[in-house]
């Protein structure tokens, strides 16, 4: 069956501790696609050891000393000003080194994908610098391995739809949930496995989308960006249990999707209403079964992913955990 690389887009610095948690979205995709017979490789650089590899140890130590000096109230303004200017200069130098090293890692990844003969690369997009790095990787793939099909996914694709495709060189994009659409794409790719022709593969996928046989899809027809019918989120019970690589130095916390949407859903700054038309709670029995499955792998710390867990529902979950 078809082989795919799933890459988690990343910035050059960790924004919060949750960046380095196991990514349940990619792991759920991996579980679903592997159950369908496909080969899936997840590459997730959002780890402390990777971020540390981008930063020269000596510069980091110097900066910490200088920040401690500036935060102290013991020193006069005459001394603090030149130290502050020097700190800014060193920080800019560190930024440049981190960006250079990350770009080198992206170049190496593109060459590795070419060497291994991978034909499909899916990218989970995050905002800001991580999105810029994803766009850079797509450009590198087009130069290094032009036969590779690049697919955008994640919240960025769901929120911005065709505008994201206008601002990048992705071949395809998947809105909302990716399991079903991605599996259909992989089946098409598998049909061309012995006689690979990227343009014909993309034409075939576009044809299926126009026949409404592949939903939630963004695709190109010449210079035009098209999208197929967008389907509602599937029921919780149809989701695969996340399948993690437990030896990749991620923070050992499993994020559980206990609900979709929000029971308030009226905040103007929030995108949940764009992603989920209805608020739905997951059956506590299903959550308990997922916790049991994760415990068997050695994971024992859990965090809810929902935007808002109502206290009454939280109490039901707590009681179910106690009962089990």
C-alpha positions as CSV (number, residue, x, y, z in Angstrom):
1,X,0.0,0.0,0.0
2,X,1.0,3.7,-0.3
3,X,3.6,5.3,1.9
4,X,3.3,8.7,3.4
5,X,5.4,11.0,5.6
6,X,3.4,13.2,8.1
7,X,5.5,16.2,9.2
8,X,4.5,18.5,12.1
9,X,5.4,22.1,11.2
10,X,7.6,23.8,13.8
11,X,9.1,27.1,14.7
12,X,12.7,27.6,15.8
13,X,11.7,28.0,19.5
14,X,9.2,26.3,21.7
15,X,6.3,28.6,22.4
16,X,4.9,26.7,25.4
17,X,5.3,23.3,27.1
18,X,2.3,22.0,25.2
19,X,4.2,22.3,22.0
20,X,6.3,19.3,23.0
21,X,3.3,17.1,24.1
22,X,2.6,14.1,21.9
23,X,0.6,15.2,18.9
24,X,-2.7,13.3,19.1
25,X,-3.9,14.6,15.7
26,X,-1.0,13.1,13.8
27,X,-1.1,9.9,15.9
28,X,-4.8,9.5,15.2
29,X,-4.2,9.9,11.5
30,X,-1.3,7.3,11.7
31,X,-3.6,4.8,13.5
32,X,-6.4,5.2,10.9
33,X,-4.2,5.0,7.9
34,X,-2.1,2.0,9.2
35,X,-5.4,0.2,9.9
36,X,-6.2,0.7,6.2
37,X,-2.9,-0.9,5.3
38,X,-0.8,2.1,4.5
39,X,2.7,2.8,5.7
40,X,3.0,6.0,7.8
41,X,6.1,7.8,9.1
42,X,5.5,10.7,11.5
43,X,8.3,13.3,11.8
44,X,7.8,15.6,14.7
45,X,10.6,18.0,15.6
46,X,8.6,19.7,18.4
47,X,10.9,18.3,21.1
48,X,13.2,19.9,23.6
49,X,16.2,18.1,22.2
50,X,15.5,19.4,18.7
51,X,15.0,23.0,19.9
52,X,18.3,22.7,21.9
53,X,20.1,21.5,18.9
54,X,19.3,24.8,17.1
55,X,20.9,26.9,19.8
56,X,24.6,27.2,20.6
57,X,25.0,26.2,24.2
58,X,27.5,29.0,25.0
59,X,25.2,31.8,23.6
60,X,22.3,30.4,25.6
61,X,24.3,30.5,28.8
62,X,25.6,34.1,28.1
63,X,22.0,35.3,27.4
64,X,20.7,33.8,30.6
65,X,23.4,35.5,32.6
66,X,22.6,38.9,30.9
67,X,18.9,38.5,31.4
68,X,19.5,37.8,35.1
69,X,21.7,40.9,35.3
70,X,19.0,43.1,33.7
71,X,16.2,41.7,35.9
72,X,18.2,42.6,39.0
73,X,17.4,45.9,40.7
74,X,20.9,46.2,42.1
75,X,22.5,47.8,39.1
76,X,22.3,51.5,37.9
77,X,20.9,52.7,34.6
78,X,24.3,53.6,33.4
79,X,25.4,50.0,33.5
80,X,22.1,48.5,32.4
81,X,21.8,50.4,29.1
82,X,25.0,49.0,27.4
83,X,24.2,45.5,28.8
84,X,20.6,45.8,27.4
85,X,22.0,46.8,23.9
86,X,24.5,43.9,24.0
87,X,21.7,41.5,25.0
88,X,19.6,42.6,22.0
89,X,22.6,42.1,19.7
90,X,23.3,38.6,21.0
91,X,19.6,37.6,20.9
92,X,19.5,38.7,17.2
93,X,22.7,36.6,16.6
94,X,21.0,33.6,18.3
95,X,17.8,34.1,16.1
96,X,19.9,34.1,13.0
97,X,21.8,30.9,14.0
98,X,18.6,29.1,14.9
99,X,17.0,30.1,11.6
100,X,20.0,28.9,9.7
101,X,20.2,25.6,11.5
102,X,16.4,25.0,11.1
103,X,16.7,25.7,7.4
104,X,19.5,23.2,7.1
105,X,17.3,20.6,8.8
106,X,14.5,21.3,6.3
107,X,17.0,20.9,3.4
108,X,18.2,17.6,4.8
109,X,14.6,16.4,5.3
110,X,13.8,17.2,1.6
111,X,16.9,15.2,0.5
112,X,16.0,12.3,2.8
113,X,12.4,12.2,1.4
114,X,13.9,12.1,-2.1
115,X,16.4,9.4,-1.2
116,X,13.8,7.2,0.4
117,X,11.5,7.5,-2.6
118,X,8.6,8.9,-0.6
119,X,5.8,10.2,-3.0
120,X,3.4,11.8,-0.5
121,X,4.2,14.3,2.3
122,X,1.4,15.6,4.5
123,X,2.1,18.6,6.7
124,X,0.2,19.7,9.9
125,X,0.3,23.5,9.8
126,X,0.6,25.8,12.7
127,X,0.5,29.6,12.7
128,X,3.3,32.1,12.3
129,X,6.8,31.0,11.8
130,X,5.9,27.3,11.7
131,X,3.7,28.0,8.7
132,X,6.6,29.9,7.0
133,X,8.8,26.9,7.6
134,X,6.2,24.6,6.1
135,X,6.1,26.8,3.0
136,X,9.9,26.7,2.7
137,X,9.9,22.9,2.9
138,X,7.3,22.7,0.1
139,X,9.6,24.9,-2.1
140,X,12.6,22.7,-1.2
141,X,10.6,19.5,-2.1
142,X,9.7,21.0,-5.5
143,X,13.4,21.7,-6.2
144,X,14.8,18.5,-4.7
145,X,12.0,16.0,-5.2
146,X,9.6,17.5,-7.7
147,X,7.7,14.2,-8.0
148,X,6.5,14.5,-4.4
149,X,2.9,15.5,-3.7
150,X,2.6,17.9,-0.8
151,X,-0.6,18.1,1.2
152,X,-1.5,20.8,3.7
153,X,-3.6,19.9,6.8
154,X,-4.4,21.1,10.3
155,X,-6.4,24.1,11.6
156,X,-4.7,26.6,9.2
157,X,-6.1,24.7,6.2
158,X,-9.5,24.4,7.8
159,X,-9.7,28.1,8.7
160,X,-8.3,29.8,5.6
161,X,-9.2,27.2,2.9
162,X,-8.4,28.5,-0.6
163,X,-6.6,31.5,0.7
164,X,-4.0,29.3,2.2
165,X,-3.4,27.6,-1.2
166,X,-3.0,31.1,-2.8
167,X,-0.3,31.9,-0.3
168,X,1.7,28.7,-0.7
169,X,2.7,26.0,-3.2
170,X,1.0,23.0,-1.7
171,X,-0.4,20.6,-4.3
172,X,-3.5,19.7,-2.2
173,X,-5.1,20.8,1.1
174,X,-7.4,18.9,3.4
175,X,-10.0,20.9,5.4
176,X,-11.4,19.7,8.7
177,X,-10.8,16.0,9.4
178,X,-8.2,14.3,7.2
179,X,-8.6,10.6,7.7
180,X,-11.2,9.7,5.0
181,X,-9.9,12.1,2.3
182,X,-6.3,11.2,2.9
183,X,-7.0,7.5,2.7
184,X,-8.8,8.0,-0.6
185,X,-5.8,10.0,-1.9
186,X,-3.4,7.3,-0.8
187,X,-5.5,4.7,-2.7
188,X,-5.2,6.7,-5.9
189,X,-1.4,7.0,-5.3
190,X,-1.2,3.3,-4.8
191,X,-2.8,2.7,-8.2
192,X,0.1,4.7,-9.8
193,X,2.8,3.1,-7.7
194,X,4.4,1.2,-10.5
195,X,4.0,4.0,-13.1
196,X,4.2,7.2,-11.0
197,X,3.2,10.4,-12.8
198,X,2.5,13.3,-10.4
199,X,0.4,15.3,-12.8
200,X,-1.8,12.3,-13.7
201,X,-2.2,11.5,-10.0
202,X,-3.3,15.0,-9.2
203,X,-5.7,15.0,-12.2
204,X,-7.3,11.7,-11.0
205,X,-7.7,13.1,-7.5
206,X,-9.2,16.3,-8.8
207,X,-11.7,14.3,-10.9
208,X,-12.8,12.3,-7.9
209,X,-13.3,15.6,-5.9
210,X,-15.5,17.0,-8.7
211,X,-17.5,13.8,-8.6
212,X,-17.9,14.4,-4.8
213,X,-16.1,11.1,-4.1
214,X,-13.4,12.9,-2.1
215,X,-14.7,15.6,0.3
216,X,-12.9,18.3,2.4
217,X,-10.4,18.7,-0.4
218,X,-8.6,21.8,-1.8
219,X,-7.0,21.2,-5.2
220,X,-5.7,23.1,-8.2
221,X,-7.0,23.2,-11.8
222,X,-4.5,25.3,-13.7
223,X,-4.3,28.6,-11.9
224,X,-7.7,28.1,-10.2
225,X,-8.0,26.8,-6.7
226,X,-11.1,24.6,-6.1
227,X,-12.6,22.9,-3.1
228,X,-14.9,19.9,-2.8
229,X,-17.9,19.5,-0.5
230,X,-17.0,19.9,3.2
231,X,-18.4,17.2,5.4
232,X,-19.2,17.6,9.1
233,X,-17.0,16.2,11.8
234,X,-17.4,12.4,12.3
235,X,-18.7,11.0,15.5
236,X,-16.2,10.5,18.3
237,X,-16.7,6.7,18.3
238,X,-15.4,6.4,14.8
239,X,-12.0,7.9,15.7
240,X,-8.9,5.7,15.9
241,X,-6.9,5.5,19.1
242,X,-3.7,7.6,18.6
243,X,-0.7,5.5,17.7
244,X,2.4,7.2,19.1
245,X,6.1,6.6,18.6
246,X,7.0,6.4,22.3
247,X,10.8,6.7,21.8
248,X,11.0,10.2,20.2
249,X,11.7,12.4,23.3
250,X,8.3,14.1,23.4
251,X,6.8,15.1,26.7
252,X,4.8,12.0,27.8
253,X,1.4,13.6,28.1
254,X,-1.6,12.4,26.0
255,X,-4.2,15.0,25.0
256,X,-7.7,13.5,25.0
257,X,-10.4,14.9,22.8
258,X,-13.3,14.8,25.2
259,X,-15.6,17.2,23.3
260,X,-15.8,19.0,20.0
261,X,-16.8,22.6,19.7
262,X,-17.8,24.8,22.6
263,X,-21.0,24.9,24.7
264,X,-20.9,28.7,24.6
265,X,-19.6,29.3,21.0
266,X,-20.2,33.1,20.9
267,X,-16.7,34.5,21.4
268,X,-15.7,36.6,18.3
269,X,-12.0,35.8,18.6
270,X,-12.5,32.0,18.7
271,X,-12.5,29.8,15.6
272,X,-14.3,26.8,17.2
273,X,-17.6,27.7,15.6
274,X,-15.9,27.7,12.2
275,X,-14.5,24.2,12.7
276,X,-17.5,22.6,14.5
277,X,-21.1,23.3,13.7
278,X,-22.4,21.6,16.8
279,X,-21.1,21.1,20.3
280,X,-20.8,17.4,21.2
281,X,-19.6,15.5,24.3
282,X,-17.8,12.2,24.1
283,X,-19.2,9.2,25.9
284,X,-17.3,8.7,29.2
285,X,-17.0,5.0,28.4
286,X,-15.0,5.8,25.2
287,X,-12.7,8.1,27.2
288,X,-12.1,5.5,29.8
289,X,-11.2,2.9,27.1
290,X,-8.7,5.4,25.5
291,X,-7.1,6.1,28.9
292,X,-6.8,2.3,29.4
293,X,-5.2,1.9,26.0
294,X,-2.7,4.7,26.7
295,X,-1.8,3.3,30.1
296,X,-0.8,0.0,28.4
297,X,1.8,2.0,26.4
298,X,3.2,3.6,29.6
299,X,1.5,7.0,29.3
300,X,-0.2,8.1,32.5
301,X,-0.7,11.8,32.3
302,X,-3.7,13.2,30.4
303,X,-5.1,16.6,29.4
304,X,-8.4,17.4,27.9
305,X,-8.3,19.1,24.5
306,X,-11.8,20.6,24.5
307,X,-12.3,24.4,24.6
308,X,-14.5,24.2,27.6
309,X,-15.3,21.1,29.8
310,X,-18.6,21.8,31.6
311,X,-18.3,21.0,35.4
312,X,-21.2,18.5,35.3
313,X,-19.6,16.6,32.4
314,X,-16.2,16.7,34.2
315,X,-17.9,15.2,37.2
316,X,-19.2,12.3,35.1
317,X,-15.8,11.7,33.7
318,X,-14.2,11.8,37.1
319,X,-16.8,9.3,38.5
320,X,-16.2,7.0,35.5
321,X,-12.4,7.0,36.1
322,X,-13.0,6.3,39.8
323,X,-15.4,3.4,38.9
324,X,-12.7,1.9,36.6
